[in-house]
Amino acid sequence: MRILLRCTKRLDRSSGLSIYIQSLNQQLMGILYQLLLGGIAGWLAGKVMRGNGYGVIIDIILGLLGGWVGGYLGAKLGINLGGGSIGYLITAFLGAVLLVWISRLIKGKA
């Protein structure tokens, strides 16, 4: 009986660890996916808004921030583009365009 209890405890611990590692892996992939789509959205926003652009790193940052801004404004306005990658890409693109436009307004006034 003791051996059986020890074995089940070991299995519970290892399966818990396996689930934890799987969860971390999914979170990491989600972050990488957001970076990729944010970079694409920021690059597209830079091309659409024309001008000198801000560079790859700033484009990625604008795309990521644009995804959050676009998601927030979309929720406030009752607009839902879906939870998939295309919806996120469109939302991030529109948010990044808005951020580029605002940054150029501020930059022009400075």
C-alpha positions as CSV (number, residue, x, y, z in Angstrom):
1,M,0.0,0.0,0.0
2,R,2.8,2.4,0.9
3,I,4.6,1.8,-2.4
4,L,1.4,2.5,-4.3
5,L,0.9,5.8,-2.5
6,R,4.5,6.8,-3.2
7,C,4.1,6.0,-6.9
8,T,0.9,8.0,-7.2
9,K,2.4,11.0,-5.4
10,R,5.4,10.9,-7.8
11,L,3.0,10.8,-10.8
12,D,1.0,13.7,-9.4
13,R,4.1,15.8,-9.0
14,S,5.5,15.0,-12.4
15,S,2.2,15.6,-14.2
16,G,1.8,18.9,-12.3
17,L,5.3,19.8,-13.5
18,S,4.5,18.8,-17.0
19,I,1.4,20.9,-17.0
20,Y,3.4,23.9,-15.6
21,I,6.1,23.5,-18.3
22,Q,3.4,23.2,-21.0
23,S,1.7,26.4,-19.7
24,L,5.0,28.3,-19.7
25,N,5.6,27.1,-23.3
26,Q,2.2,28.3,-24.4
27,Q,2.8,31.7,-22.8
28,L,6.2,32.0,-24.4
29,M,4.7,31.1,-27.8
30,G,2.0,33.7,-27.3
31,I,4.5,36.4,-26.5
32,L,6.6,35.5,-29.6
33,Y,3.4,35.5,-31.7
34,Q,2.4,39.0,-30.4
35,L,5.9,40.2,-31.2
36,L,5.7,38.9,-34.7
37,L,2.3,40.2,-35.4
38,G,3.1,43.5,-33.6
39,G,6.2,43.9,-35.8
40,I,4.2,43.3,-39.0
41,A,1.5,45.7,-37.9
42,G,4.0,48.4,-36.9
43,W,5.9,48.0,-40.2
44,L,2.6,48.2,-42.2
45,A,1.6,51.3,-40.2
46,G,5.0,52.9,-41.0
47,K,4.5,52.2,-44.7
48,V,0.9,53.5,-44.8
49,M,1.7,56.6,-42.8
50,R,4.7,57.3,-45.1
51,G,7.7,59.3,-44.0
52,N,11.2,58.3,-42.7
53,G,9.8,55.7,-40.3
54,Y,11.1,54.9,-36.8
55,G,13.1,51.7,-37.3
56,V,12.4,48.1,-36.6
57,I,12.4,48.2,-32.8
58,I,10.1,51.2,-32.6
59,D,7.9,49.7,-35.3
60,I,7.5,46.5,-33.1
61,I,6.8,48.6,-30.1
62,L,4.3,50.7,-31.9
63,G,2.6,47.5,-33.2
64,L,2.4,46.0,-29.7
65,L,1.2,49.2,-28.2
66,G,-1.2,49.6,-31.1
67,G,-2.6,46.2,-30.4
68,W,-3.4,47.2,-26.8
69,V,-4.7,50.6,-27.8
70,G,-6.7,49.2,-30.7
71,G,-8.1,46.5,-28.5
72,Y,-9.1,49.0,-25.7
73,L,-10.7,51.4,-28.1
74,G,-12.4,48.6,-30.0
75,A,-13.9,47.3,-26.8
76,K,-15.1,50.8,-25.7
77,L,-16.6,51.4,-29.2
78,G,-18.2,47.9,-29.3
79,I,-16.1,46.8,-32.2
80,N,-14.9,43.2,-32.2
81,L,-12.6,41.9,-35.0
82,G,-12.3,38.4,-33.5
83,G,-9.8,36.7,-31.4
84,G,-7.7,35.2,-34.2
85,S,-4.4,36.3,-35.7
86,I,-6.1,38.3,-38.5
87,G,-8.2,40.2,-36.0
88,Y,-5.2,41.0,-33.8
89,L,-3.2,42.1,-36.8
90,I,-5.9,44.5,-38.0
91,T,-6.4,45.8,-34.5
92,A,-2.7,46.3,-33.9
93,F,-2.3,47.9,-37.3
94,L,-5.1,50.4,-36.7
95,G,-3.8,51.1,-33.2
96,A,-0.3,51.6,-34.5
97,V,-1.5,54.0,-37.2
98,L,-3.2,56.0,-34.5
99,L,-0.1,56.0,-32.4
100,V,2.1,57.1,-35.3
101,W,-0.3,59.9,-36.2
102,I,-0.4,61.1,-32.5
103,S,3.4,60.9,-32.3
104,R,3.8,63.0,-35.5
105,L,1.4,65.5,-34.1
106,I,3.4,65.8,-30.9
107,K,6.7,65.8,-32.9
108,G,5.4,68.6,-35.2
109,K,4.5,70.8,-32.2
110,A,7.8,70.3,-30.5
